[in-house]
Structure formats: structure tokens, C-alpha cells
Amino acid sequence: MTEHPDLAGLQRRLAEFAAARDWQPYHTPKNLASALSVEAAELVEIFQWLTPEQSSAVMADPDTAHRVTDEVADVLAYLLQFCEVLGIDPLTALAAKIERNEGRFPAPGAGDAT
């Protein structure tokens, strides 16, 4: 069984991959945000004309599952590179956002004393 990769290790590998190809000059926040948007759109394209039922079953077809998995990887890769360039810790950012959303959108009955 392979070890589960950690976020920092993946970011390091992505940075090393880009550095080995001299891509850093192109990895500006604007370019990475644009690339992230394009990859997210490619993920949406897979689901574009599917019914809700079909979209829930995409992973049952190996070819479609492979496409979805690849696009998820592309989206995550660009997001991690974007965060690296701007010095954002994505896990800290997500935890803070969840906490804010819990305050903004309390669960029904969350404040009820029973």
C-alpha cells in the first residue's frame, strides 16, 4: 500500500516540476487563476448535459471516472500552485472559511435549548 501524500509534499513536487522546466516566470497569480478556471470548466464540461442521476453515476464508467479524476487532479494542482505563489495555506484558509460559514449559516435548531 502506498503512503498517502501530504499537501506540502505535493506542493513541493509541483514546484520542482515547474522549476525543472523553467515554468516559474509563467506561474503568476493571474496565470494560475486563469489555468485553474480553465481546468474547473473542463470538469464542468464532463457533467454539462447529464441528468442529476447520470451525474451521480459518473464514477461507475471507468472512462468517465478517469476523466473526472484527471480533471480533479488538474484543478487541485493549479489551486495548490496558486496558494504556493501567494503564500496561502489552503487548509488554514478552508478551516477559517468553514468557521465563518458556521456562524453565518447556523444549522436549523442549532440555537434552540431543548
C-alpha angles and dihedrals in degrees: 000000000000122000116255108253119241124229096243091049092051091049090050092050091049091050091048091048091052093043093052088057097041091242097137094098088061095046096087120146090252094050094044092048089050092048090048090053092050093050091047088052090052088054090050090049091064090059098035101111101020123117116238089259093050092047091053090054100047094110091059091072110070095211094050092041089055091051092048092048092049093050091048088052091049092049092048093046093054092043091052092047090048091051092047093052092049097039095243119152099218095201093050090046091051094047091051092048092050090050092051091047092050088057094043096045110032116191114257109272093011093127096040118114109220 
